[in-house]
């Protein structure tokens, strides 16, 4: 990872703090992990499928590493 990329993610982490302490960056998620877009916590639950891709309504969408997200449980897995 280049020095510039690390700086970009550091700046993105500082910006993400606005959404609360449990906010992470898209780059921090593991493959297959469920998340919601930060700032839209009542919105849809997405799933990370590749390094910069997530699934939305059965379609693969692009996401930047610096996107602020919040981890979520998969729909239907809550007790």
Backbone as JSON, one array per atom type, in Angstrom:
{
  "sequence": "XXXXXXXXXXXXXXXXXXXXXXXXXXXXXXXXXXXXXXXXXXXXXXXXXXXXXXXXXXXXXXXXXXXXXXXXXXXXXXX",
  "N": [[0.84, -1.17, 0.0], [0.63, 2.16, -0.85], [2.2, 5.18, 0.42], [0.63, 7.43, 0.07], [-1.95, 6.34, -0.15], [-2.35, 5.35, 2.45], [-2.43, 7.74, 3.85], [-4.75, 8.84, 2.74], [-6.7, 7.05, 3.73], [-6.41, 7.52, 6.43], [-7.32, 10.14, 6.66], [-9.94, 9.68, 5.84], [-10.83, 8.05, 7.93], [-10.85, 9.89, 10.04], [-12.87, 11.6, 9.15], [-15.0, 9.83, 9.24], [-15.54, 9.57, 11.93], [-17.55, 11.26, 12.65], [-19.93, 9.88, 12.48], [-20.03, 8.26, 14.69], [-18.48, 6.13, 17.23], [-18.46, 3.43, 16.49], [-18.17, 3.25, 13.8], [-16.68, 2.11, 10.81], [-14.32, 1.77, 8.07], [-15.0, 0.89, 4.66], [-12.89, -0.59, 3.65], [-11.98, -1.88, 5.91], [-13.7, -3.97, 6.42], [-14.36, -7.5, 6.42], [-14.44, -10.02, 3.82], [-17.67, -11.01, 2.83], [-18.89, -9.95, 5.02], [-21.6, -8.26, 6.61], [-23.05, -5.0, 6.27], [-24.1, -1.59, 6.87], [-24.62, 1.55, 5.27], [-22.97, 4.29, 6.66], [-24.71, 6.81, 8.38], [-27.08, 6.17, 7.29], [-28.4, 4.24, 8.85], [-30.82, 2.93, 9.17], [-31.34, 1.98, 6.74], [-30.88, -0.25, 3.91], [-29.3, -3.51, 4.24], [-26.14, -4.47, 3.29], [-23.7, -6.61, 1.64], [-20.3, -7.35, 1.68], [-18.5, -8.46, -1.06], [-16.22, -8.56, -2.61], [-12.94, -7.02, -2.85], [-13.44, -4.24, -3.48], [-16.18, -4.31, -3.88], [-19.7, -4.68, -3.35], [-22.84, -6.33, -2.62], [-26.04, -5.46, -3.81], [-29.39, -5.75, -3.97], [-29.01, -8.11, -5.47], [-27.18, -7.31, -7.33], [-23.85, -6.45, -8.23], [-22.0, -3.88, -6.83], [-19.81, -1.02, -6.89], [-17.53, 0.2, -4.4], [-15.77, 2.66, -2.56], [-12.64, 2.47, -0.8], [-12.56, 4.21, 1.35], [-15.16, 4.65, 2.2], [-17.52, 5.31, 4.7], [-18.89, 3.0, 6.93], [-21.16, 0.91, 8.86], [-21.0, -1.98, 10.79], [-23.27, -4.73, 10.47], [-25.79, -7.18, 11.33], [-26.63, -10.06, 9.39], [-29.7, -10.06, 7.56], [-32.42, -11.78, 9.01], [-30.92, -13.4, 10.66], [-30.96, -12.63, 13.25], [-31.81, -13.31, 16.65]],
  "CA": [[0.0, 0.0, 0.0], [1.47, 3.35, -0.96], [2.09, 6.14, 1.51], [-0.51, 8.3, -0.23], [-3.18, 5.61, 0.16], [-2.49, 5.33, 3.9], [-2.85, 9.08, 4.25], [-6.14, 8.98, 2.33], [-7.54, 6.31, 4.66], [-6.35, 8.2, 7.73], [-8.24, 11.27, 6.56], [-11.29, 9.13, 5.77], [-11.17, 7.59, 9.28], [-11.19, 11.07, 10.83], [-14.18, 12.06, 8.69], [-16.0, 8.84, 9.63], [-15.82, 9.7, 13.35], [-18.79, 12.02, 12.79], [-21.04, 8.93, 12.56], [-19.98, 7.52, 15.93], [-17.26, 5.34, 17.45], [-18.54, 2.09, 15.9], [-18.06, 3.38, 12.34], [-15.44, 1.62, 10.21], [-14.25, 2.02, 6.64], [-15.3, -0.27, 3.82], [-11.65, -1.37, 3.53], [-11.78, -2.65, 7.14], [-14.62, -5.1, 6.48], [-13.94, -8.79, 5.86], [-15.3, -10.5, 2.74], [-18.86, -11.67, 3.31], [-19.43, -9.26, 6.19], [-22.76, -7.41, 6.35], [-22.87, -3.64, 6.74], [-25.01, -0.53, 6.44], [-23.93, 2.79, 4.98], [-23.02, 5.2, 7.81], [-25.63, 7.91, 8.15], [-28.34, 5.58, 6.83], [-28.44, 2.99, 9.62], [-32.11, 2.26, 9.01], [-31.44, 1.58, 5.34], [-30.65, -1.64, 3.54], [-28.09, -4.21, 4.67], [-25.36, -4.91, 2.14], [-22.7, -7.63, 1.95], [-19.06, -7.17, 0.93], [-18.22, -9.69, -1.8], [-14.85, -8.47, -3.12], [-12.19, -5.93, -2.24], [-14.15, -2.97, -3.65], [-17.53, -4.59, -4.37], [-20.72, -5.17, -2.43], [-24.07, -6.75, -3.29], [-27.25, -4.69, -3.54], [-30.48, -6.3, -4.78], [-28.49, -9.12, -6.38], [-26.23, -6.7, -8.29], [-22.57, -6.09, -7.65], [-21.77, -2.44, -6.9], [-18.48, -0.58, -6.48], [-17.43, 1.05, -3.22], [-14.41, 3.13, -2.31], [-12.08, 1.99, 0.47], [-12.79, 5.19, 2.38], [-16.59, 4.83, 2.53], [-17.84, 5.04, 6.11], [-19.96, 2.01, 7.07], [-21.34, 0.32, 10.18], [-21.25, -3.43, 10.72], [-24.65, -5.12, 10.76], [-26.03, -8.61, 11.22], [-27.34, -10.43, 8.17], [-31.14, -10.14, 7.79], [-32.94, -13.12, 9.28], [-30.06, -14.16, 11.56], [-31.13, -12.16, 14.62], [-32.7, -14.17, 17.45]],
  "C": [[0.89, 1.23, 0.0], [1.24, 4.29, 0.22], [0.88, 7.05, 1.3], [-1.83, 7.61, 0.15], [-3.42, 5.55, 1.66], [-2.97, 6.68, 4.41], [-4.32, 9.29, 3.91], [-7.06, 8.25, 3.32], [-7.52, 6.93, 6.05], [-7.32, 9.38, 7.73], [-9.69, 10.78, 6.53], [-11.75, 8.63, 7.15], [-11.58, 8.77, 10.17], [-12.56, 11.6, 10.44], [-15.29, 11.12, 9.16], [-16.37, 8.94, 11.11], [-17.11, 10.48, 13.62], [-19.98, 11.09, 13.02], [-21.01, 8.08, 13.82], [-18.75, 6.63, 16.02], [-17.29, 3.94, 16.81], [-18.47, 2.11, 14.37], [-16.7, 2.89, 11.87], [-15.44, 2.0, 8.73], [-14.54, 0.74, 5.88], [-14.07, -1.18, 3.71], [-11.42, -2.25, 4.75], [-12.67, -3.88, 7.25], [-13.98, -6.36, 5.89], [-14.89, -9.16, 4.72], [-16.48, -11.25, 3.35], [-19.52, -10.98, 4.5], [-20.57, -8.32, 5.78], [-22.51, -6.03, 6.94], [-24.01, -2.76, 6.27], [-24.16, 0.7, 6.17], [-24.07, 3.71, 6.2], [-23.88, 6.4, 7.46], [-26.99, 7.43, 7.67], [-28.53, 4.23, 7.54], [-29.76, 2.24, 9.52], [-32.33, 1.79, 7.58], [-31.14, 0.11, 5.14], [-29.35, -2.19, 4.13], [-27.42, -4.76, 3.41], [-24.34, -5.93, 2.6], [-21.48, -7.41, 1.07], [-18.71, -8.49, 0.25], [-16.82, -9.71, -2.41], [-14.19, -7.26, -2.5], [-12.93, -4.6, -2.33], [-15.56, -3.17, -4.17], [-18.44, -5.05, -3.23], [-21.97, -5.52, -3.22], [-25.23, -5.88, -2.83], [-28.32, -5.18, -4.5], [-29.98, -7.27, -5.85], [-27.52, -8.58, -7.42], [-24.97, -6.32, -7.54], [-22.31, -4.61, -7.89], [-20.36, -2.12, -6.42], [-18.56, 0.29, -5.22], [-15.98, 1.48, -3.07], [-13.94, 2.61, -0.95], [-12.42, 2.92, 1.62], [-14.24, 5.43, 2.75], [-16.83, 4.43, 3.98], [-19.04, 4.09, 6.18], [-20.06, 1.57, 8.53], [-21.66, -1.15, 10.0], [-22.69, -3.72, 11.11], [-24.76, -6.64, 10.69], [-26.8, -8.88, 9.94], [-28.85, -10.48, 8.46], [-31.56, -11.59, 8.01], [-32.08, -13.94, 10.21], [-30.18, -13.69, 13.0], [-32.1, -13.06, 15.36], [-33.8, -13.38, 18.09]]
}
